[in-house]
Amino acid sequence: MLLETPETMPQTPIFSSMLGSSCSGQVQPDMGERCVDPVYQDGNIVSGSLEALIERLVPTMDYYPDAKLKSFAAKIIQLLKEWTETFPYDFQDEKSMKELKEIAHRITQCDEENGTVKKIISQMTQNLLMALSARSQYQEIKEKFRQPATDKGTILKTKPQSTQKDILSVCCDPLILAQQLTHIELERVSNIYPEDLMQIVSHMDSLDNHKCRGDVTKTYNLEAYDNWFNCLSMLVATEICRVVKKKQRTRMVEFFIDVARECFNIGNFNSMMAIISGMNLSPVARLKKTWSKVKTAKFDVLEHHMDPSSNFCNYRTALQGAAQRSQTANSNREKIVIPVFNLFIKDIYFLHKIHTNRLPNGQINFKKFWEISRQIHDFLTWKQVECPFEKDKKIQSYLLTAPIYSEEALFIASFESEGPENHMEKDSWKTLRTTLLNRA
């Protein structure tokens, strides 16, 4: 239910109750002092007191007279429907569910159509219970796999065989691999909900108030997606470091550069950043002989897009361009926008941290919440895009299950590919070899 502007919203006293005990609509107005009007800018509230907000949400005799009680009920239903669909976790405890049912019961009593409202509310409640059940099952599955899958690979003692299966033996087309990565990204993004994102804000408030939150289970969705980013970065590094021959290793590096570029063209910035991060890991970055054979012009362009200076200004410009393309797109292919998720989360974090909830005059800082809401709304719009690319189970299976070396294993593979070049690397290599001997 949208807030009305001063031009369209009647200036009348607030009601003490949204719904009375009967259907007559005869509820008594609050005869206390009127609250200060909120401040508007371009038709949107930028500040105001909580009381002023409530005044514009609660119907009055002038705005909703007895003859319009049916419209009033429709508005309440719309509000409850959007609330239960967007934030179902708000109703996961018995108390909130009981309150929802009580409000629903009062509305159905006012149903002049004799059953229409009751059917709508029944369907809304059923959808809410299904959503809570589905998300509960998803959490139970994730609970078993909470640990990041970054240590699947075994510690190397000898170089792997050159005939060992690698990503190029599964997919040698950068565009197809980028499309399959996009499939995986969109599947994971679909499991992130508004309450997961708002949990960042509520968790920060709890920490600021020195409260211990033992129920921060909703962040599992965020952790799972963050783990996917880390796994992809480590997979890229693993695929490069374990290649025996320099020529093949060079080809592997150039292949991932092309995959990252295709991800950028698609609008899949998260996979692109993960690939670049993997190639910038120390075990890969130190392979100077390999990089000397790589045509780095395309990689330089990618790094330019992801340059962290000026708060990732280049990336944000590219993201804005993709978002504008998505708004006017006629096909799902052009609607794809997958932002760098950890940067998206940081933006929400700093918006909440830097800007206060209330202004110095005590009014609520609506401008802050409008901005947080806008960013979350954009993300929800992007996550609803259906992936237009054909799914390749073989490629996806490899991306999701291929062995991933630990950081220690990556360094060992890297040193075996190109020996240590300075005292620091020689010391590191010596320490790693001693560790291996002790384990043996």
N, C-alpha and C positions, 0 to 999 in steps of 0.2 A: 504494500500500500504506500503510494508515493506521498511525500509531504506536499501540501498545497502552498502556493506562493501567497504573499500578502494580498494580492489583487483578487484571488479566488476564494480564499479561506475566510469565513465569517469571523469577526472579532467578537466572540461571545465567551461567557464563563465556562470553565471546564466542568465536567461531570465527575462525580465521585465514583461512578461505576460505569463500565462499558455496557453491561447488561444487568437489568434489574431482575427481581425475583419473578416477575410476570412478563407477559408479552405486550403489555400496553404501551411500553415505551415511556411511561410517566416516571422518570427518575428525577430525583431532586438535584438541582445545580448546587455547586459549591459557592457559597455566598462570600467567601474570603476575598482577599485582594487579588487582582489579576497579576499574572506574572509578566515580566518584561518581555517584549517581543524579541525574537531572535534577529540576528543580522543576516541579511541576504546579499549575495553577490552573483549576478548573472542568473537569477532565479533559484539559486541553491543556498541553503543555510550554511554559513561559515562559522557561526558561533551562536550560543544561546544557552539559556538555563534548561535543566532537565524538565522543569515544570512547563516551560514554553513548548518544548517538544511534545510533551504529553497532551497539552492543550490542543495541538494540531492533529493529534492522532485520535483523540476521543471525540465522538460525535456530540453535537449539541442540538438543542431544540430548533435553532435556526437552520442548521446545516442538515440535520436528519430529523425532520418532524415525523409525527406518527404515521403519516401517509407513506413515508419512505422507509419504514421499518424493514421491508423486504430488501431494499438496497443496502441497508446497514448490515443485515445478516450476510449478504453476498460479499461485502467488503471483509468481514471478519473471516469468512470461509477462505477467501483469497489469501488473506494474511496467514492463516493457519496452514493452508496448503503449501505456500511458498516456504514457510518456516520448516515444516516437517520434511519437505523434499530437499531443502538446502542444508539444514542442520539436524538430521535425524538423531544424532547422538545427544542432543539436548533433551531427548525424551527417553533415554535408556534406563533411567531409574524409575522406581514405582511412583514416587511422589509427583514428578513432572507428568508422567503418563496419566495419573489420576486427575490432575488439574486439567489436562487436555480433554479428557473424557467429560469432565464436569462442564467445561465451556461448550463442548459439542452438544451436550444434552440440553443446555439452555437454548442454544440456537435452533435445535430441532423442534423445540416447543413452539418456536415462533414461525414455523414453516406453514405458510398459508396454502402451499401447493400439496400438502398432505403426503409427504414422503420424498419429495425431490431432494431437499437438503439432506435428509437422513441417508439417502443413497450415496450422495457425494461424500459425506463425512465417513460413511462406512468404507468406501473405496479408499479414501485418504488414510484412514487408520490401518487398513489392510496393507497398503503400499508402505507405510511407515514400518510396520512389523516385519515385512519382507526385507526392507532395506537394513534394518537393525540385525536381522538374522544373517543376511548375506555378509555383512561387514564383520560380524562376530566370527563367522566361519573363516573368513579371510585372515583375520587376526590370529586365529588358532594355528593356521597353516604357517604363517610367518613366524610365529613364536618358536617353531621348531627349527627355523633357519635364520635366526637373527644375526648370527655371526657373519661378518663380511667374508665372501668367498675369495679371498685374495691369496690363499696359501694352498691351493690345490696341487701345485706342482711339487715334486720331490726335489730334494737338494741334489744337484748334479755332482757326480764324481768323474764322469767322462763325458765327452761330447756326444750328443745324440746322433743317431744314424741319419745320414743325409736323406734316406728314403722315408723318414718319419713324416706323418701326415701334418700338413700345415694349412693355413687359411687359403693359400693360393691353389691348393689341390681341391678345395671345396668350392671356391668362387674366385675367379680371376678377373671379374668385371667390377670395377670400382662403383659404377652406378648401381648395379644390382645389390652389392653389399651395403651401400648407403641406404637403399630402399628397405632392406631387411632390418637394418639398424633402426630405421624410422618406425617400422612395424613394432619392434620391441619397445621403443621409447613410448609410443602412443598407448600400448597395452599397459605399461607401468604408470603412465600419467593418468590413465582412466581410473586407477585405484586411489587417487589423491582427491580428497574432498575438501570443501570449504572449512569444515571444522578442524581438519589437519593443519591447515594454514593458520587459522585463528588460534590454534593451540600454541603456536609460537608466541603470540601476544599474551595469552593467559598464563603461559609458563613463565614468561619474563615478569609479569605482574606478581606472580607467586614468589619468585626469587627476590624481587624488590621489597616485598612485604615480609620477607624472611619466613615464608611458609614452605613447608616440605610437601611436595606433590608426589604422592605414591601412585597416582593413577595416570601418569603420562603415557598411556598405552597408545594414544592416538598418533604419537609421533612415529610409530612403527612404519607407517606408509612413507613418511619422509625419509626415514633411515634406509628402507628397502630401496628407494629410488637413488639415494646417495650411494649406496653400496654398488648399484649397477654401474654408476659412473666410474667408481674406483676399479671395479672388475674389468670394465672395458679398457681403461687406461693400462692396467697391468697386463691384459691380454695382448694389447698392441706391443708393449715392451717385450713380452715373452716371445711373441712371434718373430720379432726382430733379433733378439739376443741369442735365440737357440739355433739360428741358421748357421751352418758350418762355413760355407764358402762366402767370401766377401762379395763376389758378383751377385750371388743370390740374395745376400743380405741387403745390398744396395737396391735390388729390385723390390724387395719387401718394403723398404723405407719409402720408395717412390710410389708404391701401390697404396700405402696408407695415406700418403699426401693426397693422392687422387681421390681416395674415399672421403677424406675430410672435406675436400673441395666440393664433391658432389653433395655431401651433407649440407654444406653452406648454401648451395644452390637450391636445395629442397626446402630449406628453412629449419633444418634439424641442427640447431646450434649446440645442443647439449652433447650429442655424439661427436660433433666436430671438436668441441673443447676437450672432450675425453681423449680423443685420438691425439690431439696436439700435446696434451698433458703427458700421455704415454711416451711420446717421442722426446719429450723434454726431461724425462726421468734420467738421473745421473748414469745408470748403466747403459742407456742408449746414447745419451748426449756425448759420452766420452769416446765413442767409436769414431775417432777422427778420420781414420783411413777409409771407413765406410762412407762417412758424410762427404769426404773429398770427391767421391765419385757420383754423388747425388746431385741432380739438377735442382738446386734449392730455390729457384726463382718463385715457383708456386708455393713452396713452404713459407717463404718470406711474406708473400701476400696474405696467407692464412694467419701468420703470427701478427701481421699488421692489424687484421680485423679483431684479433683477440688481445691487442696491446692493453695492458692494465692501466696505463697512464691516463690521467684525467678521468678516473673512475670508469674505465672501459668505454670511453667516449665512442671509439670506432665501432665497437660491438653494438652499443646502444643505437647508433645510427642505422646499422644494418638491421637490427631487430625492429626498429620503427618502420623501416621500409618493408620488411616482411609482413608486419602487422597491417600496414596500409594495403598491401597487395591482397592480403587475406580478406579484408573488408569488402573489396570490390570484385573478388574472384567468382567465377562461374563454375569452377570445378574444385573438387576436394584436393587435387594436386596442387593448386595455387593457394589453398587455404591453410596449408600446414605451417604452423609456427610452434617450434619447441624451444623455449628459451633455455639458457644455461641455468640450470635449476638452483645451484648453490648461490649464484648471483641474485636470482629472483628472491630467494629466501632472505638473503642479506639485505635486500632493499626493504622488505617488510620489516625486518628486524630494526634497521636504522630509522625507518619512518616512525616506528613506535617508540624507539629509544630517544631519539633526538627531539621529537615534538611532544609537548605535554598534552595530557588529556583535557586539561582545563587552562583557560587563559588567565592572566593576572587578575581580571575582574571576576573570576569564579565561574564564568560561562564555559560550557562544553566546547571544545575546539573541534567543531564538525569538519572543518577543512582537512584536518589530519585524517579523520575516519573516512571522509569521501575519497581521499587519495589511496588509502589502504584498500577500500572497497573497489575502487577502479582497477587496481592492479590484480586483485583476486578475480574480479569479473572477467578481465581479459584472459587470465589463465584458464578459467572455466570454459570460456568460449573456445579457446584453442584446443583444449583437451577433448572436446566433443567432435572434432573432425574425424571422420572415418577414413582410415588409411586406404588410399586408392591403389596401392601396389599389390601385386599377387604375392601371396605368402609362400616362401620356400622353406619347408620344414627342415630339410637337410642342412641348409646354411644356418638357420636359426638354432638348430640343435648344436652345431659346432660353436657358435658364438656364446651359447649359454652353458656349455658343458666342457669345452676344451680346457686342458690343464693350464693353470695360471701359476707362474712361479712366484715365490715369495721374494721380497727385496734382496735377501741373502742369495737366493738361487740366481736371481738376475745378475748380480755382481759377479758371481762365479762364472756364469755363461759369458758375460761380457769380457772378463779377463782372459778366458780361454779363447775367445774370438780375437781379441787384440790385447796383448800383454800390457802390464802396467808401465807407465811412461815416466813417473816421477816417484820420489821417495814416499809420498803420502799413499799413492796407489800401491806401491810395493809393500808397504806395511799392511795395508788393508787386505791385499791378496794373501800375504803370509798368515794373517790372523784367520782368514776364512779357511785356508788349507789346514791350519792347526785344528780348527773347529771340526772339520770333516774327519780328520784322523782320530780325534777323541771320540767322535760319534761311532766311528767304525770299530 
